[in-house]
């Protein structure tokens, strides 16, 4: 009995000894892991500290070095989830980091799953789900099969392998444009006596330019390339030479000018429609023009753009200078209110009992505070924050698809208190700011323009800024950088004719090439002047869709 008890005790002592050695080795391993973890945390903390210092210096860096919104929060999230053995959700990934991006298949699978409720309200990165790429393109299907003589047999049952499906690989194929000469031979018939001569009816429309070889398709490509794509005529001539078509640049310039003259009647019709709109927004940008009578042979003109009811009609006008007589002449007889950036040249329009209301551009007001902040004056930050809150209200109204009444109600509930706070901040800070400082100039502009800047609060039809005009004027900036100047003051007027037509195509969602080819042919065939409004892009699109609507069809085929 005692011997058995002794053996049990000795066995227990041996087990305790082995357990002690195991615990000692495990303790050493745990200590090594803790040391490695602390070292890793030290490195990550040092990296995060550097990023914090970089974000803190944002007001003193140029705007191009500005970090994406939410980048700092993303860095913290990535560090924490990485420490927990997780990965951040792909939806929060920021451009420029080293994380793996979702594949194209993942993006397509999740495309229809994200509802509008899941999107952050008013987020800058939020955008509607994009359609599947190449939906409207012609599709060429190529089947790749194994020849029947080479189809193998199954090594298990010795039966011949059968088709079980296929994999799909897609790619975009680019085929350069084809330019060719269309020779139309119109036969004549007559009697040998010479009394009767009959000529066949041409199948093609008349030439847009009498005596020239330009077709409506070539003129359309020339106009779109120069005006919308910023492609200079000289570059277009080089592209034609690659296809063995040697056309002088002077000929192409003449063809573009003839096209501009052709669109003069359309621009006049756009002006008539503009004057009937309830709101006219306008802005301008400089465009240089050659002028032999100018001391420098080149003078700076202005390209004006007028938009009716935000996006219903566009009208462009070129002027040789920046005098207010030009926009006043365009707006003479307008029935609606006028929005612009505070340009003093149109001030006489707002004098009198029946004068229209003036709506300002808060983008211009905010921009001056941003410039003051970029120059180191941090006192401008509260005004920028208030503007951010105002624009957030506008994004909320847009996301809810509110009409003018609903937008006005939302502004009264949320934007009006913000504007009152803005006024209080301006009153408090004005005595403390030098009038000649950037912030002082920003406050002076805001105070002077305040009646027009706050006009959007009382009417839901008015946008908060003139940005919708500035966005369309970007095509003029691209043209200015590539073509440098227009050939003459008259050329500037012809450029405005083409610009008016093409911008209305953009607003109406019309394919500009399809539209121009059809309209140029109709104008060349002596389209009646009293029916010119039928050729404007919106009316043209409606007529085109009506033609495509056949009996028994369920919907309208869009022209794209």
Secondary structure as UniProt FT lines:
FT   HELIX           2..56
FT   HELIX           58..60
FT   HELIX           63..65
FT   TURN            69..70
FT   HELIX           71..83
FT   TURN            84..85
FT   HELIX           90..92
FT   TURN            95..96
FT   HELIX           104..109
FT   TURN            110..113
FT   HELIX           116..118
FT   TURN            121..122
FT   TURN            124..125
FT   TURN            133..136
FT   HELIX           148..150
FT   TURN            155..157
FT   STRAND          188..190
FT   TURN            192..193
FT   STRAND          197..199
FT   TURN            210..211
FT   HELIX           216..227
FT   HELIX           233..241
FT   TURN            242..244
FT   HELIX           249..262
FT   HELIX           264..274
FT   TURN            275..276
FT   STRAND          279..290
FT   TURN            292..293
FT   TURN            295..296
FT   STRAND          298..308
FT   TURN            309..312
FT   STRAND          313..319
FT   HELIX           324..331
FT   TURN            332..333
FT   STRAND          337..339
FT   HELIX           344..350
FT   TURN            353..354
FT   STRAND          358..359
FT   HELIX           362..374
FT   TURN            375..376
FT   HELIX           378..380
FT   HELIX           381..399
FT   TURN            400..401
FT   HELIX           404..410
FT   HELIX           411..415
FT   HELIX           416..430
FT   TURN            431..432
FT   TURN            435..436
FT   HELIX           438..453
FT   HELIX           455..458
FT   TURN            460..461
FT   HELIX           467..472
FT   HELIX           474..483
FT   STRAND          485..486
FT   HELIX           489..508
FT   HELIX           512..524
FT   TURN            525..526
FT   HELIX           529..535
FT   HELIX           537..548
FT   TURN            551..552
//
